[in-house]
Structure formats: C-alpha cells, structure tokens
Amino acid sequence: MEASVGWRVGSMTIHHDRHHGTYVANFNAQIKANPALANLSLEALQGQVSAFPTAVRNNGGGHWNHSQF
C-alpha cells in the first residue's frame, strides 16, 4: 500500500504543479494585457472579476485555488 500511496502523492504533485504553473503563466499574460490588474491582489480581483475578460477569471481563479492547497 505504501508504494500506491507514494505514487498517488507524486502524481498529484505533478498534476497540481503543472496546472498551477499554467494558471500562473496565463494569468501573467493577462496582467500584461490588462495593466489595471497589476495593482490588485487576487482577493480584490475576485471581487470585481466581471470587469475583466473571462481568461482573467479562469486563470486568476485557478491560480488562487491552487495556492490554497
């Protein structure tokens, strides 16, 4: 069972890190395209996300979510 659990933890780490890295890269691209985002925290952004393109919500939210755990 240990090997199975270890594999799952390693697999989830890779899964998490790849997704998180993609969200961060895409969110950084959105910040570059929408300079008003540069001065907002992720929490502040979530409160006014409807003012920005969908990619901001998807990637900023994905980054925030993956940062929590």
KOLGU-4560 file (N, C-alpha, C; in nm, 3 decimals, padded with zeros to 5 digits):
<recs>
<n_xx: 00.082 n_yy: -00.119 n_zz: 00.000 ca_xx: 00.000 ca_yy: 00.000 ca_zz: 00.000 c_xx: 00.086 c_yy: 00.126 c_zz: 00.000 mol: A seq: 1 type: MET>
<n_xx: 00.200 n_yy: 00.123 n_zz: 00.064 ca_xx: 00.286 ca_yy: 00.241 ca_zz: 00.068 c_xx: 00.325 c_yy: 00.288 c_zz: -00.072 mol: A seq: 2 type: GLU>
<n_xx: 00.363 n_yy: 00.194 n_zz: -00.156 ca_xx: 00.403 ca_yy: 00.232 ca_zz: -00.291 c_xx: 00.287 c_yy: 00.298 c_zz: -00.365 mol: A seq: 3 type: ALA>
<n_xx: 00.167 n_yy: 00.245 n_zz: -00.346 ca_xx: 00.050 ca_yy: 00.302 ca_zz: -00.410 c_xx: 00.023 c_yy: 00.443 c_zz: -00.362 mol: A seq: 4 type: SER>
<n_xx: 00.030 n_yy: 00.465 n_zz: -00.232 ca_xx: 00.007 ca_yy: 00.598 ca_zz: -00.176 c_xx: 00.115 c_yy: 00.694 c_zz: -00.224 mol: A seq: 5 type: VAL>
<n_xx: 00.240 n_yy: 00.651 n_zz: -00.222 ca_xx: 00.350 ca_yy: 00.735 ca_zz: -00.270 c_xx: 00.333 c_yy: 00.775 c_zz: -00.415 mol: A seq: 6 type: GLY>
<n_xx: 00.290 n_yy: 00.681 n_zz: -00.497 ca_xx: 00.267 ca_yy: 00.710 ca_zz: -00.638 c_xx: 00.158 c_yy: 00.814 c_zz: -00.653 mol: A seq: 7 type: TRP>
<n_xx: 00.049 n_yy: 00.800 n_zz: -00.577 ca_xx: -00.061 ca_yy: 00.895 ca_zz: -00.586 c_xx: -00.018 c_yy: 01.034 c_zz: -00.542 mol: A seq: 8 type: ARG>
<n_xx: 00.058 n_yy: 01.042 n_zz: -00.434 ca_xx: 00.106 ca_yy: 01.172 ca_zz: -00.387 c_xx: 00.196 c_yy: 01.235 c_zz: -00.493 mol: A seq: 9 type: VAL>
<n_xx: 00.288 n_yy: 01.158 n_zz: -00.548 ca_xx: 00.376 ca_yy: 01.210 ca_zz: -00.653 c_xx: 00.298 c_yy: 01.252 c_zz: -00.776 mol: A seq: 10 type: GLY>
<n_xx: 00.202 n_yy: 01.172 n_zz: -00.814 ca_xx: 00.120 ca_yy: 01.202 ca_zz: -00.931 c_xx: 00.039 c_yy: 01.329 c_zz: -00.907 mol: A seq: 11 type: SER>
<n_xx: -00.017 n_yy: 01.344 n_zz: -00.790 ca_xx: -00.096 ca_yy: 01.463 ca_zz: -00.759 c_xx: -00.007 c_yy: 01.587 c_zz: -00.753 mol: A seq: 12 type: MET>
<n_xx: 00.115 n_yy: 01.572 n_zz: -00.705 ca_xx: 00.208 ca_yy: 01.686 ca_zz: -00.701 c_xx: 00.239 c_yy: 01.733 c_zz: -00.842 mol: A seq: 13 type: THR>
<n_xx: 00.267 n_yy: 01.641 n_zz: -00.931 ca_xx: 00.294 ca_yy: 01.677 ca_zz: -01.070 c_xx: 00.171 c_yy: 01.742 c_zz: -01.131 mol: A seq: 14 type: ILE>
<n_xx: 00.055 n_yy: 01.681 n_zz: -01.111 ca_xx: -00.071 ca_yy: 01.734 ca_zz: -01.163 c_xx: -00.092 c_yy: 01.877 c_zz: -01.112 mol: A seq: 15 type: HIS>
<n_xx: -00.080 n_yy: 01.896 n_zz: -00.982 ca_xx: -00.101 ca_yy: 02.027 ca_zz: -00.921 c_xx: -00.002 c_yy: 02.128 c_zz: -00.976 mol: A seq: 16 type: HIS>
<n_xx: 00.126 n_yy: 02.093 n_zz: -00.976 ca_xx: 00.230 ca_yy: 02.187 ca_zz: -01.016 c_xx: 00.216 c_yy: 02.228 c_zz: -01.163 mol: A seq: 17 type: ASP>
<n_xx: 00.182 n_yy: 02.134 n_zz: -01.248 ca_xx: 00.167 ca_yy: 02.168 ca_zz: -01.390 c_xx: 00.047 c_yy: 02.259 c_zz: -01.411 mol: A seq: 18 type: ARG>
<n_xx: -00.063 n_yy: 02.226 n_zz: -01.348 ca_xx: -00.182 ca_yy: 02.311 ca_zz: -01.361 c_xx: -00.154 c_yy: 02.449 c_zz: -01.303 mol: A seq: 19 type: HIS>
<n_xx: -00.096 n_yy: 02.453 n_zz: -01.185 ca_xx: -00.069 ca_yy: 02.581 ca_zz: -01.121 c_xx: 00.025 c_yy: 02.664 c_zz: -01.207 mol: A seq: 20 type: HIS>
<n_xx: 00.129 n_yy: 02.603 n_zz: -01.257 ca_xx: 00.223 ca_yy: 02.675 ca_zz: -01.343 c_xx: 00.156 c_yy: 02.732 c_zz: -01.467 mol: A seq: 21 type: GLY>
<n_xx: 00.064 n_yy: 02.657 n_zz: -01.525 ca_xx: -00.008 ca_yy: 02.705 ca_zz: -01.642 c_xx: -00.098 c_yy: 02.822 c_zz: -01.606 mol: A seq: 22 type: THR>
<n_xx: -00.170 n_yy: 02.811 n_zz: -01.493 ca_xx: -00.254 ca_yy: 02.923 ca_zz: -01.449 c_xx: -00.171 c_yy: 03.048 c_zz: -01.425 mol: A seq: 23 type: TYR>
<n_xx: -00.057 n_yy: 03.034 n_zz: -01.360 ca_xx: 00.029 ca_yy: 03.149 ca_zz: -01.332 c_xx: 00.079 c_yy: 03.212 c_zz: -01.461 mol: A seq: 24 type: VAL>
<n_xx: 00.127 n_yy: 03.132 n_zz: -01.553 ca_xx: 00.178 ca_yy: 03.184 ca_zz: -01.681 c_xx: 00.068 c_yy: 03.256 c_zz: -01.758 mol: A seq: 25 type: ALA>
<n_xx: -00.050 n_yy: 03.195 n_zz: -01.765 ca_xx: -00.161 ca_yy: 03.256 ca_zz: -01.838 c_xx: -00.212 c_yy: 03.381 c_zz: -01.767 mol: A seq: 26 type: ASN>
<n_xx: -00.214 n_yy: 03.380 n_zz: -01.634 ca_xx: -00.258 ca_yy: 03.497 ca_zz: -01.559 c_xx: -00.159 c_yy: 03.611 c_zz: -01.577 mol: A seq: 27 type: PHE>
<n_xx: -00.029 n_yy: 03.580 n_zz: -01.576 ca_xx: 00.071 ca_yy: 03.684 ca_zz: -01.600 c_xx: 00.053 c_yy: 03.747 c_zz: -01.739 mol: A seq: 28 type: ASN>
<n_xx: 00.017 n_yy: 03.667 n_zz: -01.837 ca_xx: -00.010 ca_yy: 03.720 ca_zz: -01.971 c_xx: -00.131 c_yy: 03.813 c_zz: -01.968 mol: A seq: 29 type: ALA>
<n_xx: -00.231 n_yy: 03.778 n_zz: -01.889 ca_xx: -00.349 ca_yy: 03.863 ca_zz: -01.876 c_xx: -00.316 c_yy: 03.995 c_zz: -01.805 mol: A seq: 30 type: GLN>
<n_xx: -00.229 n_yy: 03.989 n_zz: -01.707 ca_xx: -00.186 ca_yy: 04.111 ca_zz: -01.637 c_xx: -00.114 c_yy: 04.203 c_zz: -01.736 mol: A seq: 31 type: ILE>
<n_xx: -00.032 n_yy: 04.145 n_zz: -01.821 ca_xx: 00.040 ca_yy: 04.224 ca_zz: -01.921 c_xx: -00.058 c_yy: 04.289 c_zz: -02.019 mol: A seq: 32 type: LYS>
<n_xx: -00.162 n_yy: 04.216 n_zz: -02.055 ca_xx: -00.263 ca_yy: 04.267 ca_zz: -02.149 c_xx: -00.362 c_yy: 04.363 c_zz: -02.084 mol: A seq: 33 type: ALA>
<n_xx: -00.377 n_yy: 04.356 n_zz: -01.953 ca_xx: -00.472 ca_yy: 04.439 ca_zz: -01.878 c_xx: -00.399 c_yy: 04.503 c_zz: -01.760 mol: A seq: 34 type: ASN>
<n_xx: -00.326 n_yy: 04.612 n_zz: -01.783 ca_xx: -00.242 ca_yy: 04.672 ca_zz: -01.679 c_xx: -00.316 c_yy: 04.708 c_zz: -01.550 mol: A seq: 35 type: PRO>
<n_xx: -00.446 n_yy: 04.728 n_zz: -01.554 ca_xx: -00.522 ca_yy: 04.760 ca_zz: -01.433 c_xx: -00.515 c_yy: 04.647 c_zz: -01.331 mol: A seq: 36 type: ALA>
<n_xx: -00.484 n_yy: 04.527 n_zz: -01.375 ca_xx: -00.475 ca_yy: 04.411 ca_zz: -01.285 c_xx: -00.351 c_yy: 04.416 c_zz: -01.197 mol: A seq: 37 type: LEU>
<n_xx: -00.249 n_yy: 04.485 n_zz: -01.242 ca_xx: -00.119 ca_yy: 04.483 ca_zz: -01.173 c_xx: -00.127 c_yy: 04.533 c_zz: -01.029 mol: A seq: 38 type: ALA>
<n_xx: -00.220 n_yy: 04.620 n_zz: -01.000 ca_xx: -00.230 ca_yy: 04.678 ca_zz: -00.865 c_xx: -00.331 c_yy: 04.607 c_zz: -00.776 mol: A seq: 39 type: ASN>
<n_xx: -00.392 n_yy: 04.500 n_zz: -00.826 ca_xx: -00.494 ca_yy: 04.428 ca_zz: -00.748 c_xx: -00.438 c_yy: 04.300 c_zz: -00.687 mol: A seq: 40 type: LEU>
<n_xx: -00.478 n_yy: 04.272 n_zz: -00.564 ca_xx: -00.448 ca_yy: 04.142 ca_zz: -00.506 c_xx: -00.542 c_yy: 04.040 c_zz: -00.568 mol: A seq: 41 type: SER>
<n_xx: -00.512 n_yy: 03.913 n_zz: -00.554 ca_xx: -00.604 ca_yy: 03.810 ca_zz: -00.606 c_xx: -00.741 c_yy: 03.821 c_zz: -00.541 mol: A seq: 42 type: LEU>
<n_xx: -00.744 n_yy: 03.851 n_zz: -00.411 ca_xx: -00.871 ca_yy: 03.862 ca_zz: -00.341 c_xx: -00.953 c_yy: 03.980 c_zz: -00.395 mol: A seq: 43 type: GLU>
<n_xx: -00.888 n_yy: 04.093 n_zz: -00.417 ca_xx: -00.958 ca_yy: 04.210 ca_zz: -00.472 c_xx: -01.006 c_yy: 04.182 c_zz: -00.614 mol: A seq: 44 type: ALA>
<n_xx: -00.925 n_yy: 04.114 n_zz: -00.690 ca_xx: -00.962 ca_yy: 04.079 ca_zz: -00.827 c_xx: -01.088 c_yy: 03.995 c_zz: -00.830 mol: A seq: 45 type: LEU>
<n_xx: -01.098 n_yy: 03.897 n_zz: -00.742 ca_xx: -01.215 ca_yy: 03.810 ca_zz: -00.741 c_xx: -01.344 c_yy: 03.889 c_zz: -00.716 mol: A seq: 46 type: GLN>
<n_xx: -01.332 n_yy: 03.998 n_zz: -00.642 ca_xx: -01.449 ca_yy: 04.081 ca_zz: -00.615 c_xx: -01.497 c_yy: 04.163 c_zz: -00.733 mol: A seq: 47 type: GLY>
<n_xx: -01.412 n_yy: 04.182 n_zz: -00.831 ca_xx: -01.450 ca_yy: 04.262 ca_zz: -00.948 c_xx: -01.415 c_yy: 04.194 c_zz: -01.080 mol: A seq: 48 type: GLN>
<n_xx: -01.410 n_yy: 04.062 n_zz: -01.076 ca_xx: -01.365 ca_yy: 03.984 ca_zz: -01.191 c_xx: -01.452 c_yy: 04.003 c_zz: -01.315 mol: A seq: 49 type: VAL>
<n_xx: -01.579 n_yy: 04.037 n_zz: -01.296 ca_xx: -01.668 ca_yy: 04.053 ca_zz: -01.412 c_xx: -01.629 c_yy: 04.174 c_zz: -01.498 mol: A seq: 50 type: SER>
<n_xx: -01.542 n_yy: 04.260 n_zz: -01.446 ca_xx: -01.498 ca_yy: 04.376 ca_zz: -01.523 c_xx: -01.386 c_yy: 04.342 c_zz: -01.621 mol: A seq: 51 type: ALA>
<n_xx: -01.336 n_yy: 04.218 n_zz: -01.614 ca_xx: -01.222 ca_yy: 04.178 ca_zz: -01.695 c_xx: -01.259 c_yy: 04.060 c_zz: -01.785 mol: A seq: 52 type: PHE>
<n_xx: -01.175 n_yy: 04.031 n_zz: -01.886 ca_xx: -01.203 ca_yy: 03.917 ca_zz: -01.975 c_xx: -01.213 c_yy: 03.784 c_zz: -01.899 mol: A seq: 53 type: PRO>
<n_xx: -01.284 n_yy: 03.689 n_zz: -01.957 ca_xx: -01.304 ca_yy: 03.557 ca_zz: -01.896 c_xx: -01.171 c_yy: 03.490 c_zz: -01.862 mol: A seq: 54 type: THR>
<n_xx: -01.069 n_yy: 03.510 n_zz: -01.943 ca_xx: -00.939 ca_yy: 03.447 ca_zz: -01.917 c_xx: -00.880 c_yy: 03.494 c_zz: -01.785 mol: A seq: 55 type: ALA>
<n_xx: -00.912 n_yy: 03.615 n_zz: -01.744 ca_xx: -00.865 ca_yy: 03.666 ca_zz: -01.614 c_xx: -00.929 c_yy: 03.585 c_zz: -01.502 mol: A seq: 56 type: VAL>
<n_xx: -01.060 n_yy: 03.566 n_zz: -01.511 ca_xx: -01.131 ca_yy: 03.488 ca_zz: -01.408 c_xx: -01.080 c_yy: 03.345 c_zz: -01.405 mol: A seq: 57 type: ARG>
<n_xx: -01.069 n_yy: 03.283 n_zz: -01.520 ca_xx: -01.028 ca_yy: 03.142 ca_zz: -01.525 c_xx: -00.887 c_yy: 03.122 c_zz: -01.472 mol: A seq: 58 type: ASN>
<n_xx: -00.793 n_yy: 03.204 n_zz: -01.515 ca_xx: -00.654 ca_yy: 03.184 ca_zz: -01.477 c_xx: -00.622 c_yy: 03.244 c_zz: -01.340 mol: A seq: 59 type: ASN>
<n_xx: -00.679 n_yy: 03.359 n_zz: -01.308 ca_xx: -00.661 ca_yy: 03.416 ca_zz: -01.174 c_xx: -00.725 c_yy: 03.327 c_zz: -01.070 mol: A seq: 60 type: GLY>
<n_xx: -00.845 n_yy: 03.278 n_zz: -01.100 ca_xx: -00.914 ca_yy: 03.187 ca_zz: -01.007 c_xx: -00.842 c_yy: 03.055 c_zz: -00.993 mol: A seq: 61 type: GLY>
<n_xx: -00.790 n_yy: 03.002 n_zz: -01.103 ca_xx: -00.714 ca_yy: 02.877 ca_zz: -01.097 c_xx: -00.587 c_yy: 02.893 c_zz: -01.015 mol: A seq: 62 type: GLY>
<n_xx: -00.521 n_yy: 03.006 n_zz: -01.030 ca_xx: -00.400 ca_yy: 03.034 ca_zz: -00.951 c_xx: -00.437 c_yy: 03.044 c_zz: -00.803 mol: A seq: 63 type: HIS>
<n_xx: -00.541 n_yy: 03.118 n_zz: -00.773 ca_xx: -00.583 ca_yy: 03.134 ca_zz: -00.633 c_xx: -00.619 c_yy: 02.998 c_zz: -00.572 mol: A seq: 64 type: TRP>
<n_xx: -00.697 n_yy: 02.920 n_zz: -00.645 ca_xx: -00.739 ca_yy: 02.789 ca_zz: -00.596 c_xx: -00.620 c_yy: 02.698 c_zz: -00.568 mol: A seq: 65 type: ASN>
<n_xx: -00.525 n_yy: 02.691 n_zz: -00.662 ca_xx: -00.409 ca_yy: 02.604 ca_zz: -00.644 c_xx: -00.314 c_yy: 02.657 c_zz: -00.536 mol: A seq: 66 type: HIS>
<n_xx: -00.321 n_yy: 02.784 n_zz: -00.505 ca_xx: -00.239 ca_yy: 02.841 ca_zz: -00.397 c_xx: -00.291 c_yy: 02.803 c_zz: -00.260 mol: A seq: 67 type: SER>
<n_xx: -00.418 n_yy: 02.767 n_zz: -00.252 ca_xx: -00.478 ca_yy: 02.734 ca_zz: -00.123 c_xx: -00.438 c_yy: 02.596 c_zz: -00.072 mol: A seq: 68 type: GLN>
<n_xx: -00.413 n_yy: 02.505 n_zz: -00.164 ca_xx: -00.372 ca_yy: 02.368 ca_zz: -00.124 c_xx: -00.291 c_yy: 02.300 c_zz: -00.230 mol: A seq: 69 type: PHE>
</recs>
